[in-house]
Amino acid sequence: LVHQGTTSGAALCNSLGLSFVARSPLGSKSGVLSLDRIPGVRQIARSHCVSTQRVALAWALAAGSNVIPVFGTTQPSTVFDSMAATDLILDADEVELLTAQK
């Protein structure tokens, strides 16, 4: 969601049998991403009763089994929310909606 071309990079790495490390997929101190301002993320988060952060990380994971999102946090409580993204399975329509908005 932060950088365009991420999904194509993940697909290329997957075709080559390589892992793709998505560094700071939620932004960083110098480039904080306001996930609440992205309509598709907000909509999907509401429908699953989860945070927008969890949706964004689940979307990164949905890009392929070779994708490894490396997120940072300043609050211990958000670590658990971020880790729970592995349990959130987005359907094809949700992935398509997020991919179209990147």
Buried (B, 14 or more C-beta within 10 A) or exposed (E): BBEEEBBEBBBEBBEEEEEBEBEBBBBEEEEEBEBEEBEBBBBBBEEBEBBBBBBBBBBBBBBBEBBEBEBEEEEEEBEEBBEBBEEBEBEEEBBEBBBEEB
